[in-house]
Structure formats: structure tokens, C-alpha cells
């Protein structure tokens, strides 16, 4: 998705955040740890150029019950525009719910019956200026959509359709992660808010509708352990600081920036602190990455190739390392100048 000209924007935006998808609220909890920018900075207007932001999130709200859902009802009636809809959790298939329902938020004031998440999405998504899926469950279905689940769970694009466009002309913006890396989400929200204010071009997204600047590289490309892979030096257990591909790390094929960015304040990131990458930002998670902790497909071939290439490279580098750890011989406290210096003028001193 390319850049387009900016248009005049809004001075005030509501963020309606529902975590009534099949979810553990982990993305909400994660985002409270963001610092670049922090949630507080956005809500308190500490960032120049942003419109005034009103957040409606049940975990962070003072309101409860009907007082909390009032904003969602107003938005559904077209009385709270513009707003950005943030969806957390995977979307169940309410067409196969039998006589009940899978998940809901609030009750219909006329019938008293629960209002399902799917109904809220039908009412809110077309009116939203932008729709953002926070976390892998909302983006692609995640754990709740794995094979054998009884709910028919899916990601937001699966439910709304690939051709869906918000009132602001955007497809669903996916910010995957299990949970989402906090600054990844806040940076994405910041871009969308700046775009809504007319201060940024259209957010660039890849084919999976992820922000390109956040998910354009693999875990491996930013990993502290990547050099060990190149040298064919692999960990045999989880206590080792070496490359973890042979103990189950999928980093070389997973689009994620956590090894580069860290988790909070630049610290952490799964392989950086001894955890393997299990592909939690990917559309195929978790089914295509199981069983966890087994060597990934193709790992045997690639590591075997590195096992031949790596020892040669390690040997050559160790020789160079020894040489580079010694001072040049011309550095000495003697009357003879042996650095190869040649006077600029012949006969000069």
C-alpha cells in the first residue's frame, strides 16, 4: 500500500477498543507498558500535532456496565464520529453457536439479550475512520483459531472480508504479536492518528496488512545470536548464548522486530533473553509452528550446510582475531622509526 496525499484532518478522535474477541486481554496489558509513545502521552496531549484522543477500553475505564457501552452505542448510531475501532481477540463464528453465543459485550436495551461481538463489528466497522487489529488473535485468529477449536475463530480480515475499507479508506491495519509488542502498537496508532489529523500520508502496509517499517525484517536479521548461525555454532540447550535454531527457534523465517526493538524500553525480546521464536506474529501461528521446541523444517539442511561452512569461517576469524589483538610492531620506545613514515621533503627533519 503506497503513500497518498494528505488531507485535512480531525481535531478530536475517539478510540473505541473492544477486547471482547476470544482474548486474554494480554494486548491491553502489554500496551500499558509502551513508552515510544506511552498511552499517557497520547491521552494527555503531550505529542505535538495529535488530535485530542478519548480512549474507551474496559480494562482502563472508570465506567462500568451501561455507562461504558454508551459510547459504543453512540458510535453505532453515527453520533461519535470520527472514531478508530481497535479490536482485540479473535472473531468467533456465531453462525455455529448452537442455541447460545460465543462472546458478547453489553445487552440490547430493547430485548435485554447480549450483543455479540460480531454484531458490534457489523455496526461499528463500516462507520470507523480506521479499524486496527491489535495482537495476533485479532489479526489472524491466533491460538483460538487453531485446528480443532469448536468456535470457528478467525481474524478480523477473515470476518470483514479482504475488500473491506473503513470510512477513512483504509483496510484493516494488523499489528500482530502474542501479545503485541507495546511500542509497535502505539507507534502504529500514532501514525493513524497523525493521518487522521492530516499530518501524515497513508500508513504503508505489507500484503498481510502489517506496518511495513515494523515487520519488514525477520527476527534473525535483528537477533543478538545471528552471528553464531553464520558461523555454524548452535546451542544444544537453552542455557547457551549461541544460535537456537536447533532447539526450535523460527527466527530466520519470522517477520518481527522484537529482537531489534526489545520488549520494554529496549530491553528483552524473545531470543535476546534465551527464549526461542515460535512465530507468534505470523498468520500461520500457531498451527504451522507446532510442535514448539522442535527444529524447524529445513533447519537440518541449513544447519548442516552451516556446519561445513561455519568451522572454516570460525577458524579464519580466530586467526584474524589473534592478530588484531596485538599492537603493531612499530609501536616501541626506541630511537629508530619503523612505522614506514617517509619525510615529505627529502633531507628534511
N, C-alpha and C positions, 0 to 999 in steps of 0.2 A: 504494500500500500504506500503510495508516494506522497510527497508533500504537495499541498494545495494552498492557494492564497488564504490569508487570514481574513476573517470577517468581524465586524463589530460584535462585541460580546456583552455578557451579563455582569451586573454589579453584585448580584446575590444569587447563591445556588444552594439548594437543599441536597443533602446526600442521604438517600433512603437505603439503609443497609439491612438486609434480611439474612439471618443465618438459620432460617427455617428449612433449608435444604437438609439432606441427610448429612449431618455435620457434627463435629465435636466442639464447635466454637473456637478451635485452635487458631484459626486465622485472625480472628478478632483479638485474641490474647497476644498473638505474635505481633500484630501491628501496634499494640500499645508500647512496644519496645523500640519503635522506629526513632531514628534521630536525624535522618537526612531526607526530608524534614521530619520532625516529630508531629504527631497528631495534634499536640497542643499548639505548636507554631501555626498550623493551618487554621485551627478553630479560633485562635486568638488574634488572627490577622497580622501575624508577625512577618509574613513574607510579602514583599512589595509586589503589587500588581494583581494579587489574587482577589477574586470576588469574596464577599462575606459568605462564610460557609456555615450552614446549620446541619449538624450530624444527628441522624436518628438511628441509633443502634441499641438494641435491647440490653446488651451487656454493659454499655456505658451510659445508659439513660437514667435519669431520675424518675421519669414517668413509668407507670406500670399499667397493665390491662388496657382498657379502652382509651385511656389518656395517651398511651404510647402509640396505639394503632391509628389514632385520629389523623396523624399526618399522612399515613398511607391511604386512608380513605379519601382525604382531600386530594391527594395526588391522583388517585384513580378517577376522581371527578373532574380533573383538569384545573384544580384550584390551587396547586402548589408548584407551578412551573416557573422557571426551569428546575429540573432535579436530575441527579445522577443516581441510577439504581445500581447498588452493589449487592451481588448475590453470593452468599457463602453456603457451601454444601451442594451435593449432587441432587439432581432433579428426579424424583421417583415417577414412575408411570402410574398415574391414578386411574388409568383405564383397566388396570388389572388388580384393583384393590379389593375386589370382592364386595362385601357389604359395608366396609369401613373406609378409611383413608390412611395414607402413609404419613403425611405431615401437614400441619396447618399453622396459621397464625391468626389468632383472634376469632371472633364469631360474627356471622352475618347479623346485623341489627334487626333485620326483618324476620328471619327464620330461626335465629339462635343457633344455627348449625355452624360447625367450624368452617373457616375459609381456607381451602388448601393452598399450598404454595403455588401450584400450577395455576389456580385462579388468579392469585395475585400477579403472577408473571403475565398472564393474558391481559390483565387490566393495566399494569404499570409499564411493561417493557416498551410498547409502542409509543407511549407518551414521554418516556425518559429521554433526556437530551443525550445521554450516553449510558450504556449498560456495561458494567465491569464485573467479570467473574473473578473472585478472589479465592485462590487456592485451587489445587488440582481437582478436588471433588466437583466444584462448580464449573471449572474449565472443561474437564474431560470425563467426569464421572468418578474417577479415583477409586478408593477402596470399596465404597458402597456399590460400585458398578461392576465389581469383579465377577468372574464366571461363577455361576451357582447362586447368585443373590436372588431373593424372591421378589424384590421390589421393582425390577426393571429399570434401575437407576441409569441416568445418563448425564452428560454435560449440558451446559446451557445452550450451546450452539445446536446440539442434537435435538433439544426441545424446541427452540425458536426457529431453527432452520438456517441453512448456510446463507440464504438470501436476506436474512433479517438485517434491517438497518434501523437505528434509533432515530428519534426526532432530529438529532443533530447530524444525521447522515453517516453514523459510524456503525460498523459491525460490532459484535460483542468483543470487548477487549479482555483477553485472557492473561491473568497473572498467576501462573501455576506455582506450586510448591506445597509440601505436606509437612508442616504448614508453610504458608507463603513467607519468603524472606521479607522482614518488615519494611526495609528501605526500598526494596523492589516495588512493593505495592504503593507506598507513599510517593515515590518518585513518579510512578505511573499516574496516580491520582493528581499529582501536582501538574503534570503535563496536560491532562484532560481539563483541569480547572483553568489553566492558563489558556488553553484552546477555547474554552467556554467564554473566557474574558476577552477573546480576540487578540491575545498576545502571543500565540504560538501557532505554528502550522498544524496540519492534521497529523495525529500521532502515527509514526511508522510501525507497521505490524508485519510479522512474517506470515507464512502460509498457515500456521497454526494459531494466528491472531495474537501472538505474543509480541510485546515490545522488542523491536529488533536490537536495540542497544543493550538490552539486558540478557537476551537469550540467543545472541548471535554466535557465541563461543561455547565450547564444551567445558565440562568440569576439568577434564585432563589438561586443557590449554592454560588453565589458571592454577593448577594444583602445585602445592609445595613439593610433591613427591614425583612430579613428572620426569625429572632428570633421571631418576632411578629406573624408570621404564625404558628410557632411551639407552641406558647402559645395561639393560637386561638383568637388573638387580631387584629381585622380587621378594616381598615379605612372605614368610611362611606361617606367621601368626599375627594376631592383632596388637602385639606389643612392639612390633618393628616399625621404624620410621620410614621404611622403604615402600616402593610401589605395591599397592594392594590388589592389583588385578587378579592375581592367582588365588586370592582369598575372597573374591566375589565383587570387586569394585567395577561398576559400569561406567566410570568417569570418562573414558575415551570416546563414548558414543552418546553422552547425555548433554543436552543443551541446558546449561545452568551456570550462573556466575558466582555461586556461593563460595567457591574456593578463592576467587579473586576479591570478592567483597567482604567475606566474613559473615558472621551472623548478627552480632550486635557490636556497634562501634568498631567494626573492622576485625573483631575477634571471633574465632570459630570457623565454621564451615566444615561439613562432614569429614572429608578425607584429611583436612588440616589438623583435626584433633583425634584421628585414629579410627573414624567411622568410615565404612565403605559407602560409595554412592549406590543407591538402589533405584535410581531413575525416577524419583518422585515428581519431577517437573514435566514428565513426558506423557503424551496422550496414551501410550500403551501401558502406563502404570496402573495396577501392579502386575497384571496378568503376564505381560511379556518379560518381566524381570524376575520371575519366580522360577525355581526356589532361590531365595536370597542366600547369599554367602557361598553359592557355588560359582566356580569360574565361568564367566560369561561365554556364550557361544563365540567361536572364533578366537577366544583367548588362548587356547592351546597352540594354535597355529602362529599367532602373532608373537606370543611369548617365546615359542621355540625359535622363531627367526631372530628375536632379540637375544636369545641365549647364545647364538652363534656370533652375532654382530657385537653384542654388548661387552663381552670379556675383552675383545680386541680393543674396543674404544676405551674401556676402563684402564687397560694396561698402558696404552699410549698416553692417556691423560695423567696417569700416575707418574710416568716418566717426566712429562712436562711440568707436573706439579712440583716434583722434587727440584727441578731446575729453577722454576720460578720462585722457590722458597730460599734461594741463595742470592746474596748480593753479587753484582758484577765484580770481577777480579780487579778491575782498575780502581776500585774504591779502596784506597790504602793511604796510610800516613807515611809516605816515602817521598824523597826528592824527585824521583822520576815520574813524569806524566805519561800514563799508559792508556788514557781513555780514547786515544785516536784523534785527539784535538790537533788541528793544523792551524797555525797562525794565519790570519788573513793577509798580512803583509810579510813578504819574505824578509828575513833579517829583523823583523820586529820582535819585541819582548813584551 
